[in-house]
Amino acid sequence: MTTGYALGGVAVGNLDSAISWYARLLGRQPDLQPVKEVAEWEFSGGGWIQHLKFAGNNCGNSPETAAFSR
């Protein structure tokens, strides 16, 4: 089975801090911010990482999405 798409998501309490940290790590600002609670970076080899602003007990949970093709 070949992976056609992968998205990794991380719930964070402070999105501004997460954007700052990942911008330093990846050397660039997010590629997309479709809504104020979300920041996304696309990787040239395929896939995305997404940060979602959540309060409370959701922080640190990691939703994942993968689509496969044959």
DSSP file (Angstrom, degrees, kcal/mol; ACC not computed):
  #  RESIDUE AA STRUCTURE BP1 BP2  ACC     N-H-->O    O-->H-N    N-H-->O    O-->H-N    TCO  KAPPA ALPHA  PHI   PSI    X-CA   Y-CA   Z-CA
    1    1 A M              0   0    0      0, 0.0     2,-0.4     0, 0.0    69,-0.2   0.000 360.0 360.0 360.0 135.3    0.0    0.0    0.0
    2    2 A T  E     -A   69   0A   0     67,-1.7    67,-2.1     2,-0.0     2,-0.5  -0.864 360.0-124.6-105.0 133.2    1.3    3.4   -0.9
    3    3 A T  E     +A   68   0A   0     -2,-0.4    65,-0.2    65,-0.2     3,-0.1  -0.636  27.9 177.4 -75.4 125.5    0.7    6.5    1.2
    4    4 A G  E     +     0   0A   0     63,-2.1     2,-0.3    -2,-0.5    64,-0.2   0.674  66.6   3.7 -99.4 -21.7   -0.9    9.2   -0.9
    5    5 A Y  E     -A   67   0A   0     62,-1.4    62,-2.1    41,-0.1     2,-0.4  -0.958  58.4-173.7-163.5 140.0   -1.4   11.8    1.8
    6    6 A A  E     -A   66   0A   0     -2,-0.3    42,-1.7    60,-0.2     2,-0.4  -0.996   0.9-173.3-142.5 138.5   -0.6   12.3    5.4
    7    7 A L  E     -Ab  65  48A   0     58,-2.8    58,-2.3    -2,-0.4     2,-0.5  -0.992   5.5-164.5-131.3 123.5   -1.5   15.0    7.9
    8    8 A G  E     -Ab  64  49A   0     40,-2.3    42,-3.2    -2,-0.4     2,-0.4  -0.932  11.8-170.0-107.3 130.7   -0.2   15.3   11.4
    9    9 A G  E     - b   0  50A   0     54,-2.1     2,-0.4    -2,-0.5    42,-0.2  -0.922   9.1-166.8-122.4 146.2   -2.0   17.5   13.8
   10   10 A V  E     - b   0  51A   0     40,-2.5    42,-2.3    -2,-0.4     2,-0.4  -0.992  17.3-138.4-132.6 125.8   -1.1   18.8   17.3
   11   11 A A  E     - b   0  52A   0     50,-2.3    49,-2.5    -2,-0.4     2,-0.3  -0.702  30.3-177.2 -79.8 129.6   -3.4   20.5   19.7
   12   12 A V  E     - b   0  53A   0     40,-2.9    42,-3.0    -2,-0.4     3,-0.2  -0.924  32.6-145.8-129.1 153.3   -1.7   23.4   21.4
   13   13 A G  S    S+     0   0    0     -2,-0.3     2,-0.5     1,-0.3    -1,-0.1   0.791  97.0  38.1 -85.1 -30.7   -2.7   25.8   24.1
   14   14 A N     >  -     0   0    0      1,-0.1     4,-1.9     2,-0.0    -1,-0.3  -0.877  63.4-178.6-125.8  97.7   -0.7   28.8   22.7
   15   15 A L  H  > S+     0   0    0     -2,-0.5     4,-2.9     1,-0.2     5,-0.2   0.867  82.2  58.0 -66.3 -37.3   -0.8   28.9   18.9
   16   16 A D  H  > S+     0   0    0      1,-0.2     4,-2.2     2,-0.2    -1,-0.2   0.910 108.3  46.5 -60.3 -41.4    1.4   31.9   18.7
   17   17 A S  H  > S+     0   0    0      2,-0.2     4,-2.5     1,-0.2    -1,-0.2   0.902 112.6  50.2 -66.4 -40.6    4.2   30.1   20.6
   18   18 A A  H  X S+     0   0    0     -4,-1.9     4,-2.7     2,-0.2     5,-0.3   0.914 110.6  49.4 -64.0 -42.7    3.8   27.0   18.4
   19   19 A I  H  X S+     0   0    0     -4,-2.9     4,-2.5     1,-0.2    -2,-0.2   0.928 111.8  49.1 -61.3 -44.7    4.0   29.1   15.2
   20   20 A S  H  X S+     0   0    0     -4,-2.2     4,-1.7    -5,-0.2    -2,-0.2   0.920 113.2  46.4 -61.0 -45.1    7.1   30.8   16.5
   21   21 A W  H  X S+     0   0    0     -4,-2.5     4,-2.3     1,-0.2    -2,-0.2   0.938 116.3  43.3 -64.8 -48.1    8.8   27.5   17.4
   22   22 A Y  H  X S+     0   0    0     -4,-2.7     4,-3.2     1,-0.2     6,-0.3   0.835 109.1  57.9 -70.1 -31.1    7.9   25.7   14.2
   23   23 A A  H  X>S+     0   0    0     -4,-2.5     4,-1.4    -5,-0.3     5,-0.8   0.901 110.4  44.3 -63.2 -39.4    8.9   28.8   12.1
   24   24 A R  H  <5S+     0   0    0     -4,-1.7    -2,-0.2    -5,-0.2    -1,-0.2   0.923 116.0  47.4 -68.1 -43.4   12.3   28.6   13.6
   25   25 A L  H  <5S+     0   0    0     -4,-2.3    -2,-0.2     1,-0.2    -3,-0.2   0.928 123.3  31.9 -62.6 -46.6   12.5   24.8   13.2
   26   26 A L  H  <5S-     0   0    0     -4,-3.2    -1,-0.2     2,-0.2    -2,-0.2   0.563 104.2-123.4 -92.9 -10.1   11.3   24.8    9.6
   27   27 A G  T  <5S+     0   0    0     -4,-1.4     2,-0.3    -5,-0.3    -3,-0.2   0.717  80.3  66.5  77.3  20.9   12.8   28.2    8.6
   28   28 A R  S   <S-     0   0    0     -5,-0.8    -2,-0.2    -6,-0.3    -1,-0.2  -0.986  81.8-100.7-165.4 158.4    9.5   29.7    7.4
   29   29 A Q        -     0   0    0     -2,-0.3    -9,-0.0     1,-0.2   -10,-0.0  -0.266  63.8 -67.7 -74.0 168.3    6.1   30.9    8.6
   30   30 A P        -     0   0    0      0, 0.0    11,-0.2     0, 0.0    -1,-0.2  -0.231  34.5-138.8 -58.4 147.5    3.0   28.6    8.1
   31   31 A D  S    S+     0   0    0      9,-1.8     2,-0.3     1,-0.2    10,-0.2   0.822  85.9  18.1 -74.5 -32.6    1.9   28.0    4.5
   32   32 A L  B     -C   40   0A   0      8,-2.0     8,-2.8     3,-0.0    -1,-0.2  -0.992  45.1-179.9-140.4 146.8   -1.7   28.4    5.5
   33   33 A Q        +     0   0    0     -2,-0.3     6,-0.1     6,-0.2     4,-0.0  -0.643  15.9 173.5-136.8  78.6   -3.8   29.8    8.3
   34   34 A P  S    S+     0   0    0      0, 0.0     2,-0.3     0, 0.0     5,-0.1   0.785  72.9   9.2 -63.5 -28.7   -7.3   29.0    7.1
   35   35 A V  S >  S-     0   0    0      3,-0.4     3,-1.9    -3,-0.1    -3,-0.0  -0.936  88.2-101.9-142.0 164.2   -8.9   30.2   10.4
   36   36 A K  T 3  S+     0   0    0     -2,-0.3     0, 0.0     1,-0.3     0, 0.0   0.692 118.8  54.7 -65.7 -17.0   -7.3   32.0   13.4
   37   37 A E  T 3  S+     0   0    0     15,-0.1    16,-2.9    16,-0.0     2,-0.4   0.325 102.8  66.3 -95.7   7.7   -7.1   28.8   15.4
   38   38 A V  E <   - D   0  52A   0     -3,-1.9    -3,-0.4    14,-0.2     2,-0.4  -0.989  50.5-178.6-136.2 137.8   -5.1   26.8   12.8
   39   39 A A  E     - D   0  51A   0     12,-2.0    12,-3.0    -2,-0.4     2,-0.4  -0.999  13.7-170.1-131.8 136.0   -1.6   27.0   11.3
   40   40 A E  E     -CD  32  50A   0     -8,-2.8    -8,-2.0    -2,-0.4    -9,-1.8  -0.981  12.2-164.7-133.7 138.1   -0.4   24.6    8.6
   41   41 A W  E     - D   0  49A   0      8,-2.4     8,-2.1    -2,-0.4     2,-0.4  -0.977  14.1-148.3-118.0 133.6    2.9   23.8    7.0
   42   42 A E  E     - D   0  48A   0     -2,-0.4     2,-0.4     6,-0.2     6,-0.2  -0.816   9.6-140.6-100.1 141.0    3.2   21.8    3.8
   43   43 A F    >   -     0   0    0      4,-2.7     3,-2.0    -2,-0.4     4,-0.0  -0.847  12.3-133.8-102.2 137.9    6.2   19.6    3.1
   44   44 A S  T 3  S+     0   0    0     -2,-0.4    -1,-0.1     1,-0.3     3,-0.1   0.772 106.4  54.1 -62.6 -27.7    7.6   19.4   -0.5
   45   45 A G  T 3  S-     0   0    0      1,-0.3    -1,-0.3     2,-0.0     2,-0.1   0.462 128.7 -78.8 -84.3  -0.6    7.8   15.6   -0.4
   46   46 A G  S <  S+     0   0    0     -3,-2.0    -1,-0.3     1,-0.3   -41,-0.1  -0.046  86.0  63.7 113.9 143.0    4.1   15.4    0.6
   47   47 A G        -     0   0    0    -43,-0.1    -4,-2.7    -3,-0.1     2,-0.3  -0.147  55.1-120.8  99.9 167.3    2.1   15.8    3.7
   48   48 A W  E     -bD   7  42A   0    -42,-1.7   -40,-2.3    -6,-0.2     2,-0.4  -0.939   1.9-143.2-139.6 157.2    1.3   18.5    6.2
   49   49 A I  E     -bD   8  41A   0     -8,-2.1    -8,-2.4    -2,-0.3     2,-0.4  -0.997  23.8-166.3-121.1 136.6    1.7   19.4    9.9
   50   50 A Q  E     -bD   9  40A   0    -42,-3.2   -40,-2.5    -2,-0.4     2,-0.5  -0.969  10.6-157.2-127.2 134.1   -1.2   21.2   11.4
   51   51 A H  E     -bD  10  39A   0    -12,-3.0   -12,-2.0    -2,-0.4     2,-0.4  -0.951  11.5-166.4-111.9 131.0   -1.4   23.0   14.8
   52   52 A L  E     -bD  11  38A   0    -42,-2.3   -40,-2.9    -2,-0.5     2,-0.6  -0.962  20.3-127.4-120.0 128.7   -4.8   23.6   16.3
   53   53 A K  E     +b   12   0A   0    -16,-2.9     2,-0.3    -2,-0.4   -40,-0.2  -0.658  40.6 162.4 -78.9 119.4   -5.5   25.9   19.2
   54   54 A F        -     0   0    0    -42,-3.0     2,-0.3    -2,-0.6    -2,-0.0  -0.974  25.7-145.2-133.5 148.1   -7.3   24.1   22.0
   55   55 A A    >   +     0   0    0     -2,-0.3     3,-0.8     3,-0.1     2,-0.1  -0.741  60.7   6.1-105.6 160.4   -7.8   24.9   25.6
   56   56 A G  G >  S-     0   0    0     -2,-0.3     3,-1.2     1,-0.2    -2,-0.1  -0.399 121.6  -7.1  77.8-143.9   -8.0   22.5   28.5
   57   57 A N  G 3  S+     0   0    0      1,-0.2    -1,-0.2    -2,-0.1     4,-0.0   0.501 115.7  76.6 -75.5  -6.1   -7.4   18.8   28.4
   58   58 A N  G X   +     0   0    0     -3,-0.8     3,-2.2     2,-0.1   -47,-0.3   0.731  66.3 112.4 -76.2 -20.7   -7.1   18.6   24.6
   59   59 A C  T <  S+     0   0    0     -3,-1.2   -47,-0.2     1,-0.3     3,-0.1  -0.261  79.9  21.7 -58.3 134.1   -3.6   20.0   24.5
   60   60 A G  T 3  S+     0   0    0    -49,-2.5    -1,-0.3     1,-0.4     2,-0.1   0.213  89.9 126.0  92.8 -14.7   -1.0   17.4   23.4
   61   61 A N    <   -     0   0    0     -3,-2.2   -50,-2.3   -51,-0.0    -1,-0.4  -0.488  49.8-148.6 -71.8 149.5   -3.5   15.2   21.7
   62   62 A S        -     0   0    0    -52,-0.2   -52,-0.2    -2,-0.1     2,-0.2  -0.833   6.8-161.1-128.7  94.8   -2.5   14.5   18.1
   63   63 A P        -     0   0    0      0, 0.0   -54,-2.1     0, 0.0     2,-0.4  -0.523  16.4-163.9 -69.4 141.2   -5.2   13.9   15.5
   64   64 A E  E     -A    8   0A   0    -56,-0.2     2,-0.4    -2,-0.2   -56,-0.2  -0.966  11.8-169.3-128.9 144.4   -3.8   12.1   12.4
   65   65 A T  E     +A    7   0A   0    -58,-2.3   -58,-2.8    -2,-0.4     2,-0.4  -0.999   9.1 173.0-131.6 134.4   -5.2   11.7    8.9
   66   66 A A  E     -A    6   0A   0     -2,-0.4     2,-0.4   -60,-0.2   -60,-0.2  -0.995  12.2-164.6-141.0 136.7   -3.8    9.4    6.2
   67   67 A A  E     -A    5   0A   0    -62,-2.1   -63,-2.1    -2,-0.4   -62,-1.4  -0.964  13.2-161.1-118.4 139.0   -5.2    8.5    2.8
   68   68 A F  E     -A    3   0A   0     -2,-0.4     2,-0.3   -65,-0.2   -65,-0.2  -0.896   7.8-170.1-122.7 148.0   -3.9    5.5    0.9
   69   69 A S  E      A    2   0A   0    -67,-2.1   -67,-1.7    -2,-0.3    -2,-0.0  -0.940 360.0 360.0-131.3 157.7   -4.0    4.4   -2.7
   70   70 A R              0   0    0     -2,-0.3   -67,-0.1   -69,-0.2    -1,-0.0   0.421 360.0 360.0 -98.2 360.0   -3.1    1.2   -4.4
